[in-house]
Amino acid sequence: MSPRFHLQPLLDLAQTRTDEAARQLGELVAAERDVAQKLQMLEDYRREYNDRFVEAAREGLSPDAWRNYGAFITRLDEAILAQRKLAEQSQQLTAQGQQHWLAQRNKLKAFDTLSQRHQAGLARIEARQEQKMADEHAARLGRARLDGDGGAHD
């Protein structure tokens, strides 16, 4: 039985943490996409509503209708500003999540490299042992031939 990689628990932990960081990053990317879609929807609706306002203004609006359009556009603008802030925050969180995932992945790579070196070292030891056994076997066969040949020539 080959010796166990003594840092295997840390390698396993690094793998778990990397997987968790990847999962969290996926959630952050999805949330960022949702926030961006909502922002786009608000901006599109604001443009459409403004176009309706302009068209209605051309046809003539009462002062109350003018105020209502204006008030609603103001509320839409406020909602857009709030959604832009959310989009910026979401982008920052996603960037932080990506940095966290990269850091975890780098740790995992480091432990994996050590594990691979450990395995390569074990393979070298095993190869040396096999070569030693093959050399000893060949030497025994050589001696046996010499012993057998020597007795026949005497």
C-alpha positions in Angstrom: 0.0 0.0 0.0 1.4 3.4 -1.0 1.8 6.1 1.6 -1.1 8.5 1.7 -0.6 12.1 0.6 -0.4 13.8 4.0 -2.0 17.0 2.7 -5.0 15.1 1.3 -7.4 16.6 3.8 -6.3 20.1 2.8 -6.7 19.2 -0.9 -10.2 17.9 -0.2 -11.1 21.1 1.7 -9.7 23.2 -1.1 -11.8 21.3 -3.6 -14.9 21.8 -1.5 -14.2 25.5 -1.1 -13.6 25.9 -4.8 -16.8 24.2 -5.6 -18.7 26.3 -3.2 -17.1 29.5 -4.5 -18.0 28.5 -8.1 -21.6 27.8 -7.0 -21.8 31.2 -5.3 -20.3 32.9 -8.3 -22.9 31.3 -10.5 -25.6 32.7 -8.2 -24.0 36.2 -8.3 -23.8 36.1 -12.1 -27.5 35.1 -12.3 -28.5 37.9 -9.9 -26.5 40.4 -11.8 -28.2 39.3 -15.0 -31.6 39.6 -13.4 -30.9 43.1 -12.1 -29.6 44.2 -15.5 -32.7 42.8 -17.2 -34.9 44.7 -14.8 -33.0 47.9 -15.4 -33.3 47.4 -19.2 -37.0 46.8 -18.8 -37.4 50.0 -16.8 -35.4 52.0 -19.3 -37.4 50.6 -22.2 -40.7 51.3 -20.4 -39.5 54.9 -19.7 -38.7 55.5 -23.4 -42.1 54.1 -24.4 -43.9 56.1 -21.8 -42.0 59.2 -22.8 -42.9 58.6 -26.5 -46.6 58.3 -25.5 -46.2 61.6 -23.5 -44.7 63.4 -26.5 -47.5 62.0 -28.8 -50.2 63.0 -26.3 -48.6 66.5 -25.9 -48.7 67.0 -29.7 -52.4 66.3 -29.6 -52.9 68.5 -26.6 -53.0 67.7 -22.9 -54.9 69.2 -20.0 -52.7 70.6 -17.2 -53.7 67.6 -15.0 -52.7 65.0 -17.6 -49.4 67.0 -18.1 -48.7 66.8 -14.4 -49.7 63.1 -14.3 -47.3 62.2 -17.1 -44.6 64.3 -15.5 -45.0 62.8 -12.1 -45.0 59.3 -13.5 -41.9 59.9 -15.6 -40.2 61.3 -12.4 -41.1 58.1 -10.5 -39.8 56.0 -13.4 -36.5 58.0 -13.4 -36.2 57.4 -9.6 -36.8 53.7 -10.1 -34.2 53.6 -12.9 -31.6 55.4 -10.6 -32.3 52.9 -7.8 -32.0 50.0 -10.2 -28.7 51.4 -11.6 -27.4 51.5 -8.1 -28.5 47.9 -7.6 -26.8 46.9 -10.9 -23.5 48.6 -9.8 -23.7 46.8 -6.5 -24.4 43.5 -8.2 -21.5 44.0 -10.5 -19.2 44.7 -7.6 -20.4 41.6 -5.8 -19.9 39.5 -8.9 -16.4 40.8 -9.3 -15.7 40.0 -5.6 -17.1 36.5 -6.1 -14.9 36.0 -9.1 -11.8 37.1 -7.1 -12.8 34.7 -4.3 -13.3 31.8 -6.8 -9.9 32.6 -8.4 -8.2 32.6 -5.0 -9.8 29.3 -4.1 -9.0 27.8 -7.4 -5.3 28.9 -7.0 -5.1 27.2 -3.6 -6.6 24.0 -5.1 -4.1 24.1 -7.9 -1.3 24.4 -5.4 -2.4 21.5 -3.4 -3.1 19.5 -6.5 0.5 20.2 -7.7 1.8 18.9 -4.4 -0.4 15.8 -4.7 0.9 15.2 -8.2 4.5 15.6 -7.1 3.8 13.1 -4.2 2.3 10.6 -6.7 5.3 11.1 -9.1 7.7 10.5 -6.2 5.8 7.3 -5.2 6.0 6.2 -8.9 9.7 6.8 -9.0 10.3 4.8 -5.8 8.1 2.0 -7.2 10.0 2.0 -10.5 13.4 1.9 -8.6 12.1 -1.0 -6.5 10.9 -2.9 -9.6 14.3 -2.2 -11.4 16.2 -3.4 -8.3 14.1 -6.6 -8.2 14.6 -7.1 -12.0 18.4 -6.6 -11.6 18.5 -9.0 -8.6 16.6 -11.6 -10.6 18.9 -11.2 -13.6 21.9 -11.5 -11.4 20.5 -14.7 -9.8 19.8 -16.1 -13.3 23.3 -15.1 -14.3 24.9 -16.8 -11.3 22.7 -19.9 -11.8 23.9 -20.2 -15.4 27.5 -19.7 -14.3 27.1 -22.3 -11.6 25.4 -24.6 -14.0 27.9 -24.1 -16.8 30.9 -24.2 -14.4 30.0 -27.7 -13.2 29.5 -29.0 -16.8 33.0 -27.8 -17.9 35.0 -29.2 -15.0 
